[in-house]
Amino acid sequence: MPTYTKLGSGSWRVQVRRKRQYIANTFIRRRDAEEWAIEAERSIDRGTAVRRSKFGEQPRIFSDLIALHLDDLAQVGKPVRRSKSMVLKALKTSLGRVNLRDLSRERLIQFGRKRASQGAGPATLAIDFSFIRAILLHAAAVHGIDVSVENVQLAKAALKHLNLVGKSNERDRRPTQDELDRLIGYAESNPQQFLPLGRIIRFAIATAMRQAEISRIEWSDVDLTKRTVTIRDRKDPRRKDGNHQKVPLLNSTGYDAWQLVLEQRIVTRGVGRVFPHHSKSVGAAFHRSCKAIDIDDLCFHDLRHEGTSRLFEAGFSIQQVAMVTGHKDWRMLRRYTNLKPEDLHKMQKAAQPSIDQFMATLVAS
């Protein structure tokens, strides 16, 4: 007997299990789902192929495919992340009413040109097209819907030749020490600043952590004996959940992460979160402080770049820096590392023995 489930979107998911065969489909109306289930059972009894859906029930517009994709993900218990949800919502607005028959290469190029004229950069458009392709591929592979994935690839290639689709430009903005001193000084002397922004800025550079990671650390994640902290569900494009990483609290970037944690322990009494402030509040306070003292083109994520660069300048290897930042390989780590040519002299000087040391070694030999 078929099983019917009403999904969060209002659609109906029908599952048919008969003679050791299983097949499922999704419909906007329950009546359509019931009619399809009866036909599916008859096809199984006759030994003929089950049609995914009758002609009149095929999705007609692109937003139908988005809904189908989301319903299927919900059915298998895969939550849609915030960034993906925002992209799909935007695609539903811009392409949702387009008939699937009209989703041609020309129509997709037109969509890309319009998005670019509205201010979307090459990297943003690349993400848009990757999601469009995923939606169409899901519809074709899972539901047997006749859509062209090739049109997406052709349109993307055309837009790439026009420099409208591509990778994001690597940001190389590093704050000077003077800017950091001014920023921290302003934050710690501002009577209207309630969250410890100066301490958070120093901690961000000392640990190379992301804004959200700093804000969600619990005291239970801090190992006071080993001087480490566990970052839970750390960002990883290949693993969304359970990517916990233990990070050492170092004193190698000009700021002592362990000392900053001890200072926060006094403030919070070791209860709840180490920095009990919403990440968006931290970002807003950082932006206001930069604006107040005329520091241009600096965002909080640049502190992660700075911390990573300082770890390299301190002499740590790629593998050692990756243990702090969480990057998996050099290609991912390189874009966060902006070493200054003059700093190589400092590193070389630190590695070489002094004149006195050299003479003492010479006399001893």
Summary of the structure (lengths in Angstrom):
residues: 365
radius of gyration: 27.7
end to end distance: 91.7
largest distance: 98.1
contacts: 1008
relative contact order: 0.07
helix: 56%
strand: 9%
